[in-house]
Amino acid sequence: MKTSDLIAALAADTTPVRRASVARNLLIAAVVGSVATLVVLVAWLGLNPVMPVLGASWFWMKGGYAAALALSGFLLLNRLARPGAPVGRAALVIGALALLVMAMLAMHSSMHATPGQTRQLWLGDTWKVCPFRILLLSIPVYLGLTWALRRLAPTRLALTGAAAGLAAGALAAAIYGLYCREWAAPFVFVWYSLGVGLSAAFGALVGTRLLRW
């Protein structure tokens, strides 16, 4: 059999993949992983009452920042899961804007603080454990996203792993916020960002192995 005939025979029964199927699979994996992370958080650290803080601006500030980073990571994954697809600017712009806005809020809070308040704004009471808790809580989400990605065709494995880690870390940070009562923008900017960054680095490190075809 000629090579051209073999290729034609192999391609005869193929069906086009729906454009939305990649995003849907990643979204399902993210939701399942987030539920698992929430269960881990409740069993490990517990939850603080949410209703009393629903009207607090700092609660939505933390959630909005984490959601923006998660969206950035998800958009990156949606591109990187397709061989040869460009990364696109939307994900990078959203991530950069989230960091910029958070940095501005952190500087504004610090500039208006008294000398005695500055240290507390930047370090809070949990700076030694916050990033590592976010990293650990990101693992269930990362594993879910990895499972979905292995059914797709990523070619840039380290970058794809980093994007999965970014999305997983940001979702873990949002879920951790249901427990964490650190409210200051400087704290969130430094230590939440560090936790998400560690998750992205972890994703890049293990992605070259876990995502290998």
N, C-alpha and C positions, 0 to 999 in steps of 0.2 A: 504494500500500500504506500502510495506517495505521501509525503509529509502534508501536503495541502489537503489531500483527501482525509487524512487522520484528523487534522484540525477541524475540518468541516464536520466530520462525524461527531467529534467531541462537543462541538458548539451547536449541534442540531437541536438538542433538547433544552438548551438554556432559555431562561425567561428573564426579562428585564427586572432589575431590582427597583422597587419604589424608592423615590428620592427621600421620602419621609421615614423610611424604615430604619436608617442609621440613627437618626435623632431619636426615634421612638425607642429603639433598643437601649440606647444610652440613658434615656430618661427613665425607663423602667428599672435599669440597673442602679441608677442613682437613688431612686425612691426606695427600692428594696434595701440598699446599703444604708440609707439614712435611717430607716426604721430600725435596722440592726444596731446602728450607732446610738440611737435614742434608748434602746433597750439596755445597751451596755452602760450608758450614762446613768440611767435610773438605778441599775444594779450596783454600779461602782460608787457614784457620788450622790445620787439622788437628785431631786428637783426642788428648786425654790418656788414658792407660789408665784404664778405668772400674773394673775389678775391685778394685784396691787400695783404692778409696774407697767401695765399696758399703756397708761397715759404718759409715761416718762419718755422724754425725748432721747435720753441715752440708750434706752432699750431698743428703740427703732434705729438709732444711729448704728449700734453694733450689728443689728440684723441686716440693715440696708448695706452696710459695708461688706459683710460676708456674702450677701446675696449677689452683689455686683461682681465680686471676685469669682464666685461660683459660676455665674453666667459667662464670664470671660473664659474660664476653663472649659465649660461645656461647649462653647462656640469653637474653641480651638480643637477640642476632641472631634466635633462633628466634621471638621475639615480634615484633620490628620488621619481619621479612620478610612479615608478614601485615598487610594494610591495616586500620587501626582497632583492632588488638589492643593491649590495655594492656601496658605494659612489665612489670608484675609486680614483686613484692617480692623474690623468691628471688634473682635475679641481684644486686640491689643489696645484699642482706644478706650474701651470700657474699663479694662484693668488699670490702665494708666490714669484715667480720670478718677477712679475710685481711690487710688493711692494718693493722688494730688489733693482731692477734697479732704481725705482723712488727715493728710499732713497739715493742711491749712487749718482744720479744726483743732488739731493738736497744738499748733503754734499759737492760735488765738487763745486757747485755754491757758497755755503756759504764760503768755504775755500778761494776762489779766489775773494771774494768781499771785498771792503774797509769797515772799521768800520761804516761809514755812510750809506752804502748800505744794511747792513745785516738786519736791521729791516724791510726795504721795501721788501726785498726778501721773508721774512717769513710771513709778515702780509699783504703786498700789500695795496690796498685801500678798499677792500670789504670783509675782513676776518670775519666781524661780521654778514654778510648776506649770504655769499656764501654757507655754508653747509645747511642752512635752505631752500635756494632756490632750491638746488639739491634735498633735501628731498621732497619738495612740488611738484617739477616737476616729481618725480619718481612715484607719485600716479597713474596717468593714465596707466603707463606700468605695475605697480603692479596689478592693478585691471584686466587688460587684462590677465596677467599670471595666476591670481587666477581663472578667468573664465575658462581658459584652464585646470588648475589643478583639478578643481572640476569635470571635465568630466573624470578624470583619477582616480588613486587609491593610493594616497600618504598615508603612515601610520605614518611617523615621521613628524607630522604637524608643530611643532615649527621650526625644522631644514629646512623643505621644505619652510616654510614661510620666513626664513632668506635667503635662497638661492634665492627665488623670489625677495626679497628686495635687495639683492646684485646685481642681474642682472638688476633690474629696476633702482636702484640708479646709476649704472655704465652707463647705456644708457642715463639716465637723465643728468649725468655729461658730457657725450659726446655732447649732444644736447645743454646744457647750455654753452659749450665752443664756440658755434656759436655766443653767445652774449658777454661772458666774455672776457675781454682783459688783464687779469692777465696772465703774461707770465712766471714767475719765477718758476723753478722746486721746490724750497722749499715751495712756496705757494700751488702749485698743490698737492704736497705730503701730506701736513698737512690738508688743508681745503677741497680739493676735496675728499680726503680719508675719512675725517670726515663726509662729506655729504653722501657718499656711505655707511659708517658704520652706520649712523643714519637710513638710509633706510633699511639696513639689520636688525637692531634692531626692527624697526617698523614692518617689515615683520614677524619677529619671534613672536612679541607680538600679532598681530592680526591674524596670520596664524592659531593659535590653534582654533579660532572661525570660520574664513571664510572658512577654508579647511576641516572642520569637515564633515564627511559623514552624 
